[in-house]
Amino acid sequence: MQYNNKEMGLAKTEIFTDEQNAIAAFAKAFAHPARVSILQHLYKINSCVCGDLVEEIGLAQPTISQHLKELKNLGLIKGSVEGTSVCYCIDTENWTAMKNLMSQFLDQDLTNKQDCC
């Protein structure tokens, strides 16, 4: 899975593994409630959405567009051009890959149950 990591360049991301950078990028995406709301809405309607996100989420079109761009750069959603608008839906293949990566990270406590402190 590819993701755009331009913003993190100042954080010395090159010293971390691709996996660590990917986990951080996904965590950043989920850190904003608008992006969580967009993803929930896309799953709820179970189809591509073109223009009703502004009404559904309640934010201005430029703000929604910026959040959609972030999610698309991560590969969590994909878009297709239909006339003058871009329609978005969940990229299920990348979503599954993200879930697997995040599950491995979050399940670390299941394999190391010692209390070391």
Secondary structure, DSSP 8 states (H G I E B T S, - for coil): -----GGGGGGTGGGS-HHHHHHHHHHHHHTSHHHHHHHHHHHHHTS-BSSTHHHHH-S-HHHHHHHHHHHHHHTSEEEEEETTEEEEEE-HHHHHHHHHHHHHHHTHHHH------
